[in-house]
């Protein structure tokens, strides 16, 4: 794990902390989003709520071409100095909310179980604070708020947002992601890869089928599917450098309808993840070859649909240092933790193919809480004091970003 440099607090006094009324408003805004989750590219209510609040603050948000998501510039853009963008993702997940809190989801089988309601709220909060600082003449350079739809939909809504021009005039980009393993009030940072590449894999196997009394006369597709599921990851483990972390994990296997009938068709689907860009670029060919090899051994015909997802998020060292300085100025160096690279995927990586940037892990666990509330689980929730932490991080980064 890399060691991040931290400066002692007090070397600079920054404006832009949250007032008590705005803190309460943001918590209420987050709870409203939590109660009304919307899936990727369906975030119309969320987009409308953001647009209305930003316009009420005297800003001029612009909805993205697909009708969901928006950008909003604060301050006067200067072509000589690219803006800092602060990004949030809007979409929820297609799973039930099993919590019993008053603000649980009101939509069946929809939940903000990845914290995107928090991400959205914190960027809104930062925007409202920065807009007030701009009115006071205290914002040194223009900042762009970027509210992106469809992060959970491979290959991610970031690609469409980039095509729509959200990075025009942007020189750096920052973001946070909720982390239930880190206490509220803290953030996790690292230079270099902080997430992994993630692709989707769909495999079909076909054969003539037959009677389970005579498997030797046909293709035993159930066995073939089982061997693909177990042997393909093992084959790949011996064909790539172990340090690349290439991992195939299956989420679904389906074959057959009767106990005495060997089926003619089987399906498997899962994900492919890896830690570095070179292996990610080679992964489709490597995985396809391994599946064909195992399927052929068991006399099954294989068809592979390899769906490109997202590359790793690779944090730029200079932008990461900006986040270190920002959090240190607000709360001191002891709230910053080194963090490990995750095997999760995040489409924030697409922005970093165009401009340098960094993502921080936002602590959302109540200190002392021993419960495990993982991401993408129906009981996921946060300590809402994390909202203030993220707003402080974003606003301080905007104020300290002194590129000439």
C-alpha positions in Angstrom: 0.0 0.0 0.0 1.4 3.4 -1.0 2.2 6.0 1.6 0.5 9.4 1.1 2.1 12.6 2.3 0.0 14.7 4.6 0.6 18.3 5.7 -0.2 19.6 9.1 -3.5 21.6 9.3 -3.5 25.3 10.1 -1.2 26.4 7.3 -4.1 27.8 5.4 -7.6 28.9 6.5 -10.3 28.0 4.0 -13.8 29.4 3.8 -16.8 27.3 2.7 -17.8 25.1 5.6 -21.4 23.9 5.8 -23.9 26.0 7.8 -26.3 24.1 10.0 -29.4 24.8 7.8 -27.6 23.6 4.7 -26.4 20.5 6.5 -30.0 19.7 7.4 -31.2 20.4 3.9 -28.6 18.1 2.4 -29.6 15.2 4.7 -33.2 15.7 3.8 -32.3 15.8 0.1 -30.3 12.6 0.4 -33.2 10.9 2.2 -35.6 12.0 -0.5 -33.3 10.5 -3.2 -33.0 7.3 -1.1 -36.8 7.0 -1.0 -37.1 7.4 -4.8 -34.3 5.4 -6.4 -34.1 5.3 -10.2 -32.2 3.0 -12.5 -29.6 4.0 -15.0 -30.8 6.3 -17.8 -34.2 6.6 -15.9 -33.1 9.3 -13.4 -35.6 11.9 -14.5 -37.0 12.7 -11.0 -33.4 13.0 -9.6 -32.3 15.2 -12.5 -35.4 17.5 -12.1 -34.7 17.8 -8.3 -31.1 18.8 -8.9 -32.0 21.2 -11.7 -34.6 22.9 -9.5 -32.3 23.3 -6.5 -29.4 24.6 -8.6 -31.6 27.1 -10.4 -32.9 28.3 -7.1 -29.3 29.1 -6.2 -29.0 31.3 -9.2 -27.1 28.8 -11.3 -27.7 27.6 -14.9 -27.6 23.8 -15.0 -27.8 22.0 -18.4 -29.5 18.7 -18.7 -27.5 16.1 -20.8 -28.9 15.0 -24.2 -30.5 11.8 -22.9 -32.7 13.7 -20.5 -31.0 12.5 -17.4 -27.9 13.9 -15.7 -26.7 17.4 -16.0 -23.7 19.8 -15.7 -23.5 23.1 -14.0 -20.6 25.6 -14.1 -19.9 27.8 -11.1 -17.8 30.9 -11.8 -16.7 32.3 -15.1 -14.9 29.7 -17.3 -11.5 30.9 -18.6 -10.2 29.2 -21.7 -6.7 29.8 -20.5 -7.3 27.7 -17.4 -9.2 24.4 -17.6 -11.8 23.8 -14.9 -11.9 21.4 -12.1 -14.8 19.0 -12.5 -16.6 17.4 -9.5 -18.5 14.3 -10.5 -21.4 12.4 -9.0 -23.4 9.4 -10.3 -27.1 9.2 -10.0 -28.5 5.7 -10.5 -29.7 3.1 -8.1 -29.7 -0.7 -8.3 -32.4 -3.2 -9.1 -32.5 -4.8 -5.7 -35.0 -4.5 -2.8 -34.3 -2.2 0.2 -34.7 -4.4 3.3 -34.0 -1.7 5.9 -36.7 -0.5 8.3 -35.7 3.2 8.4 -38.3 5.9 7.7 -36.5 6.8 4.4 -36.3 3.3 3.0 -37.0 3.0 -0.7 -40.7 3.4 -1.8 -40.0 1.7 -5.1 -40.3 -2.1 -5.2 -37.0 -3.8 -6.1 -35.1 -0.6 -6.3 -32.5 0.7 -3.8 -29.7 3.1 -3.5 -27.5 0.3 -2.3 -24.2 1.7 -3.6 -24.4 5.2 -2.1 -25.0 7.2 -5.3 -27.6 9.2 -3.4 -24.8 10.3 -1.1 -22.5 11.0 -4.0 -25.2 13.2 -5.7 -26.0 15.0 -2.5 -22.4 15.9 -1.7 -21.7 17.3 -5.1 -24.9 19.3 -4.9 -23.8 20.6 -1.5 -20.4 21.5 -2.7 -22.0 23.4 -5.6 -24.2 25.4 -3.3 -21.3 26.3 -1.1 -19.0 27.2 -4.0 -21.8 29.3 -5.6 -22.0 31.4 -2.4 -18.2 31.8 -2.4 -18.3 32.9 -6.0 -20.8 35.6 -5.2 -18.4 36.8 -2.5 -15.5 36.8 -4.9 -13.7 34.0 -3.1 -13.8 31.3 -5.7 -10.4 31.5 -7.6 -11.4 29.6 -10.7 -14.5 28.2 -12.3 -15.7 24.7 -11.3 -18.0 22.3 -13.1 -20.5 20.0 -11.3 -21.1 16.8 -13.3 -24.1 14.6 -12.4 -23.8 11.5 -14.5 -26.5 8.9 -15.1 -26.1 5.1 -15.5 -22.9 4.3 -13.7 -24.2 0.8 -13.0 -24.9 0.1 -16.7 -21.9 -1.4 -18.5 -19.9 0.2 -20.1 -21.1 3.0 -17.9 -22.9 6.3 -18.5 -19.5 8.2 -18.4 -18.8 7.3 -22.0 -22.1 8.9 -23.2 -21.5 11.9 -21.0 -18.0 12.4 -22.4 -19.4 12.2 -25.9 -21.9 14.9 -25.0 -19.0 17.2 -24.2 -19.0 17.2 -20.3 -15.2 17.4 -20.3 -15.0 20.4 -22.7 -13.0 23.0 -20.8 -12.1 20.6 -18.0 -8.5 20.0 -17.0 -8.9 17.8 -13.8 -11.7 15.8 -12.3 -12.4 14.4 -8.8 -15.0 12.2 -7.2 -15.8 10.1 -4.1 -17.2 6.7 -3.6 -18.8 5.5 -0.4 -16.8 2.9 1.6 -18.6 1.0 4.4 -15.2 -0.2 5.7 -14.0 3.3 6.6 -15.4 5.4 9.5 -17.4 8.5 8.7 -15.3 11.6 9.0 -12.4 9.9 7.2 -11.4 9.3 3.6 -9.2 6.7 1.9 -6.8 7.6 -0.9 -4.1 6.0 -3.0 -2.0 7.0 -6.0 -2.4 4.7 -9.0 -5.1 2.1 -9.5 -7.8 2.3 -6.9 -10.4 0.1 -8.6 -10.2 -2.7 -11.1 -11.3 -3.3 -14.7 -14.7 -5.1 -14.9 -16.2 -6.7 -18.0 -19.3 -8.9 -18.4 -19.1 -12.4 -19.8 -22.0 -14.5 -21.3 -21.4 -18.0 -22.5 -23.7 -20.5 -24.3 -23.0 -24.2 -24.7 -24.8 -26.3 -27.2 -24.9 -30.1 -28.0 -27.4 -32.7 -29.3 -28.7 -33.7 -25.8 -30.2 -37.1 -25.0 -31.1 -39.6 -22.3 -29.2 -39.5 -19.0 -29.0 -43.3 -19.3 -26.6 -42.9 -22.3 -24.4 -39.8 -21.7 -21.6 -41.5 -23.8 -23.8 -41.2 -26.9 -24.2 -37.4 -26.7 -22.7 -34.3 -25.2 -23.2 -34.0 -21.5 -23.9 -30.3 -21.4 -24.4 -30.2 -17.6 -20.9 -31.6 -17.0 -19.5 -29.3 -19.8 -21.0 -26.3 -18.1 -19.7 -27.3 -14.7 -16.2 -27.8 -16.2 -16.3 -24.4 -17.9 -17.3 -22.9 -14.6 -14.4 -24.5 -12.7 -11.7 -25.0 -15.2 -11.7 -21.7 -17.1 -10.6 -19.7 -14.0 -7.9 -22.3 -13.3 -6.6 -22.2 -16.9 -6.4 -18.4 -16.9 -4.6 -18.5 -13.6 -1.7 -20.3 -15.3 -1.7 -18.1 -18.5 -1.4 -14.6 -17.0 0.8 -13.0 -14.4 -0.8 -13.6 -11.0 -0.1 -9.9 -10.1 -2.5 -8.8 -12.8 -5.4 -10.2 -10.6 -7.3 -11.6 -13.6 -10.4 -13.2 -12.1 -13.5 -14.8 -13.7 -16.4 -15.2 -11.3 -19.7 -16.7 -12.4 -23.0 -15.3 -11.2 -25.4 -17.6 -13.1 -25.5 -21.1 -14.6 -28.6 -22.5 -16.2 -29.1 -25.9 -17.9 -31.8 -28.5 -18.3 -35.5 -29.0 -17.3 -35.8 -32.6 -16.3 -33.7 -35.0 -14.2 -33.5 -37.7 -16.8 -32.8 -35.5 -19.9 -29.4 -34.2 -20.9 -30.2 -30.7 -22.2 -29.2 -29.3 -25.6 -28.4 -25.9 -24.2 -26.6 -24.4 -21.2 -25.8 -20.8 -20.2 -23.3 -19.2 -17.9 -22.8 -15.5 -17.1 -20.4 -13.7 -14.9 -17.7 -11.0 -14.7 -14.1 -10.7 -15.6 -12.0 -8.4 -13.4 -8.3 -7.5 -13.5 -6.0 -5.0 -11.7 -4.0 -3.5 -14.6 -4.6 -2.0 -18.0 -2.3 -4.2 -20.1 -4.1 -7.4 -18.9 -7.5 -5.8 -19.4 -6.6 -5.1 -23.0 -5.6 -8.8 -23.5 -8.5 -10.3 -21.4 -11.1 -10.9 -24.2 -8.7 -13.1 -26.3 -7.4 -14.9 -23.2 -10.9 -15.7 -21.9 -12.3 -16.7 -25.2 -9.5 -19.1 -25.9 -9.8 -20.7 -22.5 -13.6 -21.2 -22.8 -13.2 -22.7 -26.3 -10.5 -25.1 -25.1 -12.5 -26.4 -22.1 -15.8 -26.7 -24.1 -14.1 -28.5 -27.0 -12.6 -31.0 -24.5 -16.2 -31.9 -23.5 -17.6 -31.9 -27.1 -19.7 -28.8 -26.6 -20.0 -25.9 -29.0 -19.3 -22.6 -27.2 -20.5 -19.1 -28.1 -18.9 -16.3 -26.1 -20.4 -12.8 -25.7 -17.6 -10.7 -24.1 -19.0 -7.3 -23.2 -16.5 -4.6 -22.5 -17.0 -2.8 -19.3 -14.6 -0.3 -17.7 -10.9 -0.1 -17.2 -9.4 0.5 -13.7 -9.6 3.9 -12.1 -6.0 5.1 -11.9 -5.5 8.0 -9.6 -3.2 10.8 -10.8 -0.5 11.5 -8.3 -0.8 15.3 -8.5 -4.6 15.3 -8.2 -4.4 12.8 -5.4 -2.1 15.2 -3.6 -4.6 18.0 -4.1 -7.2 15.8 -2.2 -4.6 15.2 0.5 -4.0 18.9 0.9 -7.8 19.6 0.8 -8.7 17.2 3.6 -5.7 18.1 5.6 -6.6 21.8 5.5 -10.1 21.0 6.6 -9.6 18.3 9.3 -5.9 17.5 9.6 -3.8 14.5 8.3 -5.2 11.9 10.6 -8.5 11.6 8.8 -6.7 10.3 5.7 -6.1 6.6 5.3 -4.1 4.7 2.8 -6.5 2.4 0.9 -6.1 -0.8 -1.1 -7.1 -1.4 -4.7 -10.5 -2.8 -5.0 -11.8 -5.5 -7.4 -14.9 -3.4 -8.0 -15.4 -1.5 -11.2 -16.2 2.2 -11.7 -16.9 4.1 -14.9 -15.1 7.2 -13.5 -12.2 5.5 -15.2 -13.4 6.7 -18.6 -12.9 10.3 -17.6 -9.3 9.5 -16.6 -8.6 8.4 -20.2 -9.0 12.0 -21.1 -8.0 14.2 -18.1 -6.1 13.5 -14.9 -8.1 13.0 -11.8 -8.6 11.1 -8.6 -11.3 9.3 -6.6 -11.4 9.2 -2.8 -13.1 6.6 -0.7 -15.6 8.3 1.6 -16.0 6.7 5.0 -19.7 6.1 5.8 -19.5 3.6 8.7 -20.6 4.9 12.1 -17.5 4.8 14.4 -17.8 1.8 16.7 -20.4 0.0 14.5 -19.4 -3.6 14.0 -22.1 -4.5 11.5 -21.0 -5.3 8.0 -23.0 -3.3 5.5 -21.5 -4.0 2.1 -22.1 -2.2 -1.1 -24.8 -3.7 -3.4 -26.6 -5.2 -0.4 -30.2 -4.5 0.4 -29.4 -3.3 4.0 -26.7 -0.7 2.9 -26.9 2.6 4.7 -24.6 5.4 5.7 -23.7 7.6 8.7 -25.0 10.8 7.2 -22.3 12.9 8.8 -20.2 11.7 5.8 -22.1 14.2 3.7 -20.3 17.1 5.4 -16.9 15.4 5.1 -17.3 15.1 1.3 -18.6 18.6 0.9 -15.6 19.9 2.8 -13.2 17.8 0.6 -14.7 19.1 -2.6 -14.9 22.7 -1.7 -11.3 22.7 -0.3 -10.0 21.1 -3.4 -11.7 23.8 -5.6 -10.2 26.5 -3.4 -6.7 25.0 -3.4 -6.5 24.1 -7.1 -4.0 26.8 -8.0 -2.9 25.7 -11.5 -1.7 28.7 -13.5 
